[in-house]
Amino acid sequence: QESGASLLGVHIGSDDDGGSSTQSAASGAHAGPRDGARRGFGRGAGRGLSGFQPSGADVRARRVGGGKEGESDEETAGLRDWHGMRRVRGFSKYSSSARRSWWDAIKERWREVAMWVVLVVLAFLWTFKAHSEHKHVPIKHIRLGHRIRMAASYLADSCSSKGRFRYIARANGMEHHEKGQYDMIRHAWVLSTLASYSLYEPQMEQGAVSSALDDRPAEVEGPLLRSTNLLIKSLHPGANSTVAAPGRLLGALALWEKLDPFKEALRAAAADRLLEAKTTTLTGLRDVDSSLVAGTDHRMEGGWDPPEEPPRLDGRRATLTGAAMALSALTLADRALGGGVLDRRVLRSLGTFIVELQRKDGTFDAYVDVFPREDKSIAPSSFREGTSNHAGLAVYALLLLAKSEGLAPRNAPSAGEGEAGLEWLVPAVRGIMAIGENDRRFRAADLYYRTPADHWTLVAAGELLTGAYFNATNLPEVPGGFFFTDGWGSNEWDPETVAENVREHSTVILNAIQSEFDLIPKTVHPDGKKDVKDGALTLRGEGFLTARRLRGLHAALCALPNLHELRCDDRWCSPEELASQVPIDDARARARLRDRVESTTRRAAEYLVSLQVTHGDNPHRGGFTRAISRMKVQITAQAKDFNMRLNEVRMDTVADVLHALMGARKTILGQPCV
């Protein structure tokens, strides 16, 4: 490019203020023959194109070179605009052209620079510490079977040489103030879960392929043996061996604990206030105290039969929940260890204790208290009180015992074969029928009565309906076709009647759980993300309650029919026939309820998975926390306690979630009733 002309036709190289035609001409003469084609746009210069005025946005005056000899950049920094006016460009504060260095600027603003340096150093240290503690491993998808193995490994690894599991801890590694406590009832529940996992692993995980190095079956045989031994050593009769005739109840094994005088005083004061608040005229069944219901040895129609001697606070107590949990755990552990490992007398003694707590109407006493006498050779006095809310657990334990004892096939070769199994099946059926009957009476008498979300009743119902208990070959022939009766013999039920009543009550409980889940407020995010508590079956998102209800839902799925399994007369129903059936009968209503329950179980399983501790360096890896989010309102003491226990990992919570996830995987594999 020649000097004196730019590519845009702008004359360059002139630095004086005038920009006269003489200078333009001289410049043009120097440029040669191209002057006729290009002219400068300075003031006084001719126009190359008539009427053409370039815009400032497209063509800008620019200084490329030239200028007077000896002029510095500072003297020629002013540029001319399109009208010939000088345009002065400001100097940058930190520009080297202003004869200032960066060091001078830093010395003037050293406070701001020092503050930024400190912030950068703190950010670096914070990031380094976060990476060192949490590693920030990218979130990877962990298959459900792997999570189940992780949870089982956590329970198995936490079992000590004495058979105790790690009772409670915090997921963040901090000390828990209850770590020194232990509960044998929860110990039995953990043992039951490990035994169920031992039975689950060969059936569901055989042939499972995973790339994870730690995705392998948990070693639970050793923990099963140690924890089973500890549980058996914790069982004692209600009376010692020096008593001449302790009776079936006090002579049976159970989990006994010492009475706490302070707690008993509070309970007695609360019972007195409740009795004083009640009116003399009872208007409905909802006002009837369970302690006033007839049907026990020390109760009459109108009220209490006062005990012979006042109760003292130096006695012991055994609950129905503890005996039933121990019986179910030991029965499953014996099955998981191959059978024949445990002494059958231990299991039968626990079953006897449960049966002795059953009333004639089929309900169960909640607990029994024994108080020693001065003469140790005389049986201690005992008092059975309360109505148990865990009757479904007792029924489930008796059903497991009946299956382990065996049921008599029809036309058995020996007269006594299988009678032991029927000994436990009869009170189990009587108990589950009483649960449904009491619920129907309360719903009929009280408009505001709500059926409790009793997951143990659903578990017992699933076991009863899917097992071989109601197989015709397992029940002896009796005149009239009836076999099961209540304690008085006034009601008789055949197996079909029992099965239908169990299905009906299971449907009521399922509707109660499903309705409560539907009423939980759901948070809708504008970006389409799910709420962190989406899938929790309770309002606050407790993991153990969600897991228990999920286990009940999985068990009830075995009792509900599939929609495609319904038949029209003697053939399969077509979709058109199913759609035209109006009104929908009970079977089709249950099938549609099954679809809702299956959707709920999937969401609940996803929520429980989010509670698991999966970090590789965490010592509680595989465990499950109590909930996923804190309660926002912390006014009440209950809310403060909930938030304080948010990240605790307790052994029975891990067992609850593990059992629920095993049911979820069975459902995914199409074998929910295995």
C-alpha positions in Angstrom: 0.0 0.0 0.0 1.3 3.5 -0.9 1.7 6.1 1.7 -0.9 8.8 1.7 -4.0 6.8 0.9 -6.0 4.2 2.8 -8.1 1.4 1.5 -11.3 3.3 2.3 -10.3 6.3 0.2 -9.5 8.4 3.3 -6.5 10.7 2.9 -4.0 10.1 5.6 -0.7 11.5 6.7 -1.8 15.1 7.4 -1.4 16.4 11.0 -2.0 20.1 10.9 -5.2 21.8 11.8 -6.1 23.3 8.5 -6.1 20.4 6.1 -5.9 22.8 3.1 -6.3 22.1 -0.5 -2.6 23.0 -1.1 -1.5 20.2 1.1 -4.0 17.9 -0.5 -2.7 18.8 -3.9 0.9 18.3 -2.8 -0.1 15.0 -1.4 -2.0 14.1 -4.5 1.0 15.0 -6.7 3.2 12.8 -4.6 0.7 10.0 -4.9 0.8 9.9 -8.6 -2.0 9.0 -11.0 -4.2 7.5 -8.3 -5.1 11.0 -7.1 -7.9 11.2 -9.7 -9.6 8.2 -8.3 -9.1 8.9 -4.6 -9.4 12.2 -2.7 -9.1 13.0 1.0 -12.1 13.9 3.2 -10.3 16.6 5.2 -11.8 20.1 5.5 -11.2 22.0 2.2 -10.5 18.8 0.3 -12.5 17.8 -2.8 -15.0 15.0 -2.8 -14.3 11.8 -4.7 -18.0 11.0 -5.1 -20.7 13.7 -5.4 -23.1 13.7 -2.5 -21.4 10.7 -0.7 -21.1 11.2 3.0 -19.9 8.0 4.8 -21.4 7.3 8.3 -19.3 7.4 11.4 -20.3 3.8 12.2 -19.0 2.4 9.0 -15.9 4.5 8.2 -13.9 6.0 11.0 -11.0 8.5 10.7 -7.9 6.7 11.7 -4.3 7.7 12.0 -2.1 5.1 10.3 1.2 6.8 9.9 2.9 9.9 8.7 2.8 13.2 10.7 5.4 15.7 11.1 8.9 14.8 11.7 9.9 14.8 15.3 6.3 14.6 16.7 5.7 12.2 19.5 2.7 9.9 20.0 1.4 12.3 22.6 1.4 15.2 20.3 -0.4 13.4 17.5 -2.8 11.5 19.6 -5.7 13.8 18.5 -7.5 12.5 15.4 -9.7 14.4 13.1 -13.4 13.6 12.6 -15.3 13.8 9.4 -15.7 17.6 9.6 -12.0 18.3 10.3 -12.4 18.9 14.1 -9.8 17.6 16.4 -11.0 14.6 18.4 -8.8 14.0 21.5 -8.7 10.4 22.9 -8.4 10.1 26.7 -5.5 8.3 28.2 -6.0 5.1 30.3 -5.2 5.4 33.9 -2.9 2.4 33.8 -1.6 3.0 30.3 2.1 3.0 29.7 1.7 5.8 27.3 0.8 8.0 30.3 4.3 7.4 31.6 2.9 5.3 34.5 3.8 1.7 35.4 1.6 -1.0 37.0 3.7 -0.9 40.1 2.8 2.8 40.6 -0.9 1.9 40.3 -0.6 -1.0 42.8 1.2 1.3 45.3 -1.7 3.8 45.0 -4.4 1.1 45.4 -2.6 -1.4 47.7 -5.6 -1.9 50.0 -7.9 -3.0 47.2 -5.2 -5.3 45.8 -4.4 -6.8 49.2 -8.1 -7.5 49.8 -8.4 -9.4 46.5 -5.3 -11.3 47.1 -6.7 -12.5 50.5 -10.0 -13.5 48.9 -8.3 -15.5 46.2 -6.1 -17.3 48.8 -9.1 -18.1 51.0 -11.1 -19.4 48.0 -8.1 -21.6 47.0 -7.8 -23.0 50.6 -11.6 -23.6 50.9 -11.6 -25.5 47.5 -8.6 -27.5 48.4 -10.1 -28.6 51.7 -13.5 -29.5 50.1 -11.7 -31.6 47.5 -9.6 -33.4 50.2 -12.6 -34.2 52.3 -15.3 -35.1 49.8 -13.2 -35.8 46.7 -16.0 -34.5 44.6 -16.4 -37.8 42.8 -18.9 -37.5 40.0 -22.3 -38.9 40.8 -22.7 -42.3 39.2 -25.7 -44.4 38.9 -25.7 -47.3 41.4 -28.0 -50.1 40.7 -30.6 -51.1 43.2 -29.0 -54.6 43.9 -25.7 -52.9 44.6 -27.3 -50.6 47.1 -29.0 -53.5 48.8 -25.6 -55.2 49.1 -24.0 -52.1 50.5 -26.7 -51.8 53.3 -26.3 -55.5 54.1 -22.6 -55.1 54.3 -23.0 -52.1 56.7 -25.1 -54.2 59.1 -22.8 -57.2 58.8 -19.6 -55.2 59.3 -21.0 -53.4 62.3 -21.7 -56.7 64.2 -19.1 -57.1 66.9 -17.6 -60.3 68.1 -20.2 -60.4 70.9 -23.1 -60.2 68.4 -24.1 -56.6 68.9 -24.6 -54.3 66.0 -23.6 -50.6 65.9 -26.7 -49.1 67.5 -26.5 -45.5 66.3 -24.1 -43.0 64.8 -24.0 -39.8 62.8 -23.4 -39.8 59.1 -21.0 -36.8 59.4 -18.7 -38.7 61.8 -19.6 -36.8 65.0 -20.4 -38.5 68.2 -23.9 -39.4 69.1 -25.1 -39.1 72.7 -27.1 -42.4 72.5 -24.3 -44.5 71.2 -24.0 -46.3 74.5 -27.6 -47.5 74.5 -28.9 -50.8 73.0 -32.3 -52.3 72.4 -32.8 -56.0 72.1 -36.1 -55.6 70.3 -34.4 -53.6 67.5 -31.6 -56.1 67.6 -34.1 -58.8 66.8 -35.4 -56.7 63.9 -31.9 -56.3 62.4 -31.4 -60.0 62.8 -34.6 -60.7 60.9 -33.6 -58.4 58.1 -30.1 -60.0 57.7 -31.8 -63.4 57.6 -34.2 -62.2 54.9 -31.2 -60.8 52.9 -29.5 -64.2 53.2 -32.6 -65.8 51.7 -33.0 -63.0 49.1 -29.4 -63.0 47.7 -29.3 -66.4 46.0 -32.7 -65.9 44.4 -32.6 -62.3 43.1 -28.9 -61.5 42.6 -27.8 -64.7 40.9 -26.2 -63.8 37.6 -26.2 -60.0 38.3 -23.5 -58.3 36.3 -21.9 -55.1 37.6 -18.7 -53.2 36.9 -18.3 -52.0 40.5 -15.5 -53.6 42.4 -17.5 -53.7 45.7 -20.7 -55.0 44.1 -20.5 -58.4 45.7 -22.7 -60.3 48.2 -22.4 -59.4 51.8 -20.9 -62.0 54.2 -23.7 -62.4 56.7 -23.3 -65.9 58.0 -20.9 -65.0 60.8 -23.0 -62.0 62.0 -26.1 -64.2 61.8 -24.6 -66.8 64.1 -23.3 -64.3 66.6 -26.4 -62.1 66.8 -28.7 -65.2 67.0 -26.6 -66.5 69.9 -26.9 -63.1 71.7 -30.7 -63.0 71.2 -31.2 -66.5 72.6 -29.1 -65.6 75.7 -31.4 -62.6 76.2 -34.5 -64.8 76.5 -35.7 -65.7 80.0 -38.9 -67.0 81.5 -41.1 -64.9 83.7 -40.5 -67.1 86.8 -37.3 -68.7 87.9 -36.8 -72.4 88.1 -37.5 -72.6 91.8 -41.2 -71.8 91.3 -43.3 -74.9 91.5 -46.1 -74.1 89.0 -45.3 -70.9 87.1 -48.0 -71.4 84.5 -47.7 -71.3 80.7 -47.3 -67.6 80.5 -44.6 -67.1 83.1 -42.9 -70.3 82.1 -42.5 -69.2 78.5 -39.5 -67.4 77.2 -39.6 -63.7 76.3 -37.6 -60.5 76.3 -37.9 -59.1 79.8 -36.8 -55.7 81.0 -36.8 -54.0 84.3 -39.5 -51.5 85.0 -38.4 -47.8 85.1 -40.1 -46.3 88.2 -40.0 -42.8 86.7 -41.7 -43.9 83.5 -44.2 -46.0 85.3 -45.2 -43.1 87.5 -45.7 -40.9 84.5 -47.8 -43.6 82.8 -49.9 -44.1 85.9 -50.5 -40.3 86.2 -51.5 -40.1 82.6 -53.9 -43.0 82.9 -55.5 -41.4 86.0 -56.0 -38.1 84.1 -57.5 -40.0 81.2 -60.0 -41.8 83.4 -61.0 -38.6 85.1 -61.6 -36.9 81.8 -63.9 -39.6 80.6 -67.6 -39.2 81.3 -69.7 -41.8 83.0 -71.9 -42.2 80.0 -70.1 -43.6 77.0 -71.8 -42.5 73.8 -69.7 -44.3 71.1 -67.1 -46.9 70.6 -64.5 -44.2 70.1 -64.9 -43.3 73.8 -64.5 -46.8 75.1 -61.1 -47.4 76.7 -59.4 -50.5 75.6 -58.8 -51.4 79.2 -62.5 -51.7 79.8 -63.2 -54.3 77.1 -64.2 -57.7 78.4 -62.5 -60.9 77.3 -59.5 -61.2 79.6 -58.8 -63.1 82.7 -58.9 -60.0 85.1 -61.5 -57.9 83.4 -65.3 -57.8 83.8 -68.0 -56.3 81.7 -68.3 -53.0 83.6 -64.7 -52.2 84.5 -61.6 -53.4 86.2 -61.3 -56.4 88.4 -59.0 -54.9 91.0 -55.8 -56.9 91.6 -55.3 -58.7 94.8 -52.1 -56.7 95.7 -50.9 -53.3 94.6 -48.3 -53.2 91.9 -44.8 -52.4 92.9 -42.0 -50.9 90.8 -39.4 -53.6 91.3 -40.8 -55.9 88.7 -40.1 -56.8 85.1 -42.1 -56.4 81.9 -42.3 -58.4 78.7 -44.1 -57.0 75.6 -45.9 -58.7 72.8 -43.8 -56.8 70.3 -40.6 -58.1 71.8 -41.7 -61.7 71.8 -43.1 -61.5 68.3 -40.0 -59.8 66.9 -37.7 -62.4 68.5 -39.8 -65.3 67.2 -39.9 -64.0 63.6 -36.2 -63.2 63.7 -35.1 -66.6 65.1 -37.5 -68.5 62.7 -36.0 -66.7 59.7 -32.5 -67.1 61.0 -33.0 -70.8 61.3 -34.2 -71.0 57.8 -31.4 -68.9 56.4 -28.8 -71.0 58.2 -30.1 -74.2 56.6 -32.7 -75.3 59.2 -32.2 -77.4 62.3 -29.7 -75.0 63.8 -31.9 -73.7 66.6 -33.6 -75.7 69.3 -37.2 -76.0 68.4 -38.2 -75.7 72.1 -37.0 -72.1 72.0 -39.3 -71.2 69.1 -42.2 -73.0 70.6 -41.8 -71.3 74.0 -41.9 -67.9 72.3 -45.0 -69.0 70.4 -46.6 -70.1 73.7 -46.0 -66.7 75.2 -47.7 -65.0 72.3 -50.7 -67.3 72.4 -51.1 -66.8 76.1 -51.3 -63.1 75.6 -54.2 -63.5 73.1 -57.7 -62.9 74.3 -60.8 -64.9 73.4 -61.9 -62.3 70.9 -58.6 -62.6 69.0 -56.9 -59.4 70.2 -53.7 -59.4 72.2 -52.6 -57.9 75.4 -49.8 -55.3 75.0 -47.5 -56.5 77.8 -47.4 -58.4 81.0 -45.8 -57.2 84.3 -44.5 -59.6 86.9 -43.6 -58.7 90.5 -41.7 -61.0 92.8 -43.0 -62.2 96.1 -41.2 -62.5 99.4 -41.5 -66.3 99.1 -39.4 -67.1 96.1 -41.0 -70.5 95.8 -44.4 -68.9 94.9 -45.0 -67.8 91.4 -44.8 -63.9 91.1 -47.9 -61.9 90.6 -48.6 -60.9 87.0 -50.8 -58.3 85.4 -51.6 -58.1 81.7 -52.6 -54.7 80.4 -53.3 -52.7 77.3 -54.4 -53.7 73.8 -51.4 -54.1 71.5 -51.1 -52.1 68.3 -48.8 -54.7 66.9 -51.2 -57.6 66.6 -50.2 -57.9 62.9 -46.6 -58.6 64.0 -47.8 -61.3 66.3 -49.9 -62.9 63.6 -46.9 -62.8 61.2 -44.6 -64.5 63.8 -47.1 -67.2 64.4 -47.5 -67.8 60.7 -43.8 -68.2 60.3 -43.7 -70.6 63.2 -46.6 -72.6 61.7 -44.7 -72.9 58.3 -41.5 -74.0 60.0 -43.4 -76.7 62.0 -45.2 -77.9 59.0 -48.9 -78.4 58.2 -50.7 -81.7 58.0 -51.5 -82.8 54.4 -54.9 -84.3 53.7 -55.1 -88.1 54.5 -51.8 -87.9 56.4 -50.3 -91.3 57.1 -49.7 -90.5 60.8 -52.3 -89.1 63.0 -50.1 -86.6 64.7 -48.3 -85.3 61.6 -48.5 -81.5 61.2 -50.5 -80.9 64.3 -47.8 -78.6 65.6 -48.2 -76.3 62.6 -52.0 -76.1 63.1 -51.4 -75.3 66.7 -50.0 -71.9 65.6 -52.1 -71.4 62.5 -55.4 -71.3 64.4 -54.5 -68.4 66.8 -52.9 -66.5 63.8 -56.1 -66.7 61.8 -58.1 -65.7 64.9 -55.9 -62.7 65.4 -56.0 -61.4 61.9 -59.8 -61.8 61.8 -60.1 -59.8 65.0 -58.0 -57.0 63.5 -60.4 -56.6 60.6 -63.5 -57.0 62.7 -62.5 -54.3 65.2 -61.6 -51.9 62.4 -65.1 -52.4 60.8 -66.8 -51.8 64.2 -64.8 -48.6 64.8 -65.5 -47.3 61.3 -69.2 -48.0 61.7 -69.4 -46.3 65.1 -67.3 -43.2 64.5 -67.5 -41.1 61.4 -64.1 -39.5 62.0 -62.3 -42.7 62.7 -59.3 -43.2 60.5 -57.9 -46.7 59.8 -54.3 -46.8 61.0 -51.5 -47.4 58.5 -50.7 -50.8 60.0 -47.9 -52.2 57.8 -47.6 -55.3 60.0 -51.2 -56.3 59.2 -50.4 -56.0 55.5 -47.2 -58.1 55.9 -49.2 -60.8 57.7 -51.9 -60.7 55.1 -49.5 -61.1 52.3 -47.8 -64.0 54.1 -51.2 -65.7 54.8 -52.6 -65.3 51.3 -49.5 -66.2 49.4 -48.3 -69.1 51.5 -49.6 -72.7 51.5 -51.7 -72.1 54.6 -55.1 -72.1 52.8 -54.2 -74.9 50.4 -56.9 -77.6 50.6 -54.3 -80.3 51.0 -53.0 -78.7 54.2 -56.3 -78.5 56.1 -58.0 -81.5 57.5 -61.6 -82.3 56.5 -64.1 -81.3 59.2 -67.9 -81.7 59.2 -69.6 -78.7 57.7 -66.5 -77.3 56.0 -65.6 -74.9 58.8 -62.3 -75.0 60.5 -61.4 -71.7 62.1 -63.4 -70.2 65.0 -63.0 -67.5 67.6 -62.2 -68.1 71.2 -65.9 -68.7 72.2 -66.7 -70.8 69.2 -69.6 -68.5 68.2 -68.1 -67.6 64.8 -66.9 -70.1 62.3 -65.0 -69.3 59.2 -63.9 -71.5 56.2 -60.7 -70.6 54.4 -62.5 -68.8 51.6 -64.2 -66.5 54.1 -61.0 -65.8 55.9 -59.2 -65.0 52.7 -61.9 -62.6 51.5 -62.0 -60.8 54.9 -58.2 -60.4 54.8 -58.3 -59.0 51.3 -61.1 -56.5 52.3 -59.2 -55.2 55.3 -55.9 -55.0 53.3 -57.7 -52.9 50.8 -58.9 -50.5 53.5 -55.3 -50.1 54.9 -54.0 -49.6 51.4 -56.5 -46.9 50.7 -55.5 -45.2 54.0 -51.8 -45.2 53.1 -52.5 -44.1 49.5 -54.9 -41.3 50.6 -52.4 -40.0 53.1 -49.7 -40.0 50.4 -51.9 -38.2 48.0 -52.7 -35.5 50.5 -49.0 -34.7 51.2 -48.3 -31.3 49.6 -46.1 -31.6 46.5 -43.6 -28.8 45.6 -43.6 -28.0 41.9 -40.4 -26.5 40.6 -40.5 -24.2 37.5 -37.5 -26.0 36.0 -39.3 -29.4 36.2 -37.0 -30.8 39.0 -38.5 -33.1 41.6 -38.8 -32.1 45.2 -36.2 -33.7 47.5 -39.0 -35.3 49.5 -40.9 -36.6 46.5 -41.9 -40.1 47.2 -41.9 -39.9 51.0 -45.0 -41.6 52.4 -45.1 -39.2 55.4 -45.3 -35.5 55.6 -41.9 -35.0 57.2 -40.1 -37.6 55.1 -39.0 -40.1 57.9 -37.1 -42.8 56.2 -38.0 -45.6 58.6 -41.8 -44.9 58.4 -41.6 -44.7 54.6 -39.7 -48.0 54.5 -42.2 -49.7 56.8 -45.2 -48.6 54.8 -43.4 -49.5 51.6 -42.8 -53.0 52.9 -46.5 -53.3 53.7 -47.4 -52.1 50.2 -45.2 -54.7 48.6 -46.7 -57.4 50.7 -50.2 -56.3 49.8 -49.5 -56.3 46.1 -49.5 -60.1 46.4 -53.1 -60.0 47.6 -54.4 -57.6 44.9 -55.2 -59.0 41.5 -53.8 -57.7 38.2 -56.3 -56.1 35.8 -55.3 -58.5 33.0 -55.8 -61.5 35.3 -59.6 -60.8 35.8 -61.9 -63.2 34.0 -65.3 -62.8 32.4 -67.2 -65.9 33.3 -65.0 -68.8 32.2 -62.7 -66.9 29.8 -60.3 -64.0 29.7 -61.8 -60.5 29.5 -60.9 -58.4 26.5 -60.0 -54.7 27.0 -63.3 -53.7 25.5 -65.2 -55.9 27.9 -63.3 -54.5 30.9 -64.0 -50.9 29.8 -67.7 -51.6 29.3 -68.2 -53.1 32.8 -70.2 -50.5 34.7 -70.3 -50.4 37.6 -66.9 -51.7 38.5 -67.0 -54.6 40.9 -64.7 -55.0 43.9 -62.2 -57.1 42.0 -61.7 -54.5 39.3 -61.6 -51.7 41.9 -58.8 -53.6 43.7 -57.0 -54.1 40.4 -57.1 -50.3 39.7 -55.9 -49.7 43.3 -53.0 -52.0 42.5 -51.9 -49.7 39.7 -51.9 -46.7 42.0 -50.0 -48.6 44.7 -47.3 -49.8 42.1 -46.8 -46.2 41.1 -46.4 -45.1 44.8 -44.0 -47.9 45.5 -41.7 -46.8 42.7 -41.6 -43.3 43.9 -41.1 -44.3 47.6 -38.2 -46.6 46.6 -36.5 -43.7 44.8 -36.8 -41.5 47.9 -35.3 -44.2 50.1 -32.4 -44.6 47.8 -31.6 -40.9 48.2 -31.1 -41.4 51.9 -28.2 -43.8 51.6 -24.7 -42.9 52.5 -22.6 -43.8 49.4 -19.3 -41.9 49.8 -16.4 -44.4 49.7 -14.5 -42.8 52.6 -17.4 -42.6 55.0 -17.3 -45.3 57.7 -21.1 -45.5 57.6 -21.2 -46.2 53.8 -24.3 -48.2 53.0 -26.4 -46.9 55.9 -29.4 -44.7 55.7 -30.1 -41.4 57.4 -33.3 -40.5 59.2 -34.6 -38.0 56.6 -33.3 -35.8 53.8 -34.4 -32.3 54.7 -34.8 -30.3 57.9 -38.1 -28.9 59.2 -38.2 -25.2 58.4 -40.3 -24.3 61.4 -38.2 -24.9 64.5 -40.5 -23.5 67.2 -41.6 -26.8 68.8 -39.4 -29.1 70.7 -40.5 -31.9 68.4 -39.2 -30.0 65.3 -35.9 -29.3 67.1 -35.5 -32.9 68.0 -36.3 -34.0 64.4 -33.6 -31.6 63.0 -31.1 -32.8 65.5 -31.6 -36.4 64.5 -31.7 -35.7 60.8 -28.3 -37.3 59.9 -28.3 -40.2 62.4 -27.8 -43.7 61.1 -29.6 -46.2 63.4 -29.4 -49.9 62.9 -33.2 -50.5 62.8 -33.6 -47.7 60.3 -31.1 -49.4 58.0 -32.9 -52.7 58.5 -36.3 -51.1 57.6 -35.0 -49.5 54.4 -33.0 -52.6 53.4 -36.1 -54.8 53.8 -38.2 -52.3 51.7 -35.6 -52.1 48.9 -35.4 -55.9 48.7 -39.2 -55.9 48.1 -38.7 -53.1 45.5 -36.2 -55.1 43.6 -38.4 -58.2 43.7 -41.2 -56.1 42.2 -38.9 -54.8 39.5 -37.9 -58.4 38.6 -41.6 -59.5 38.5 -41.4 -61.6 41.6 -42.9 -59.6 44.5 -44.4 -62.6 46.3 -41.2 -64.7 46.4 
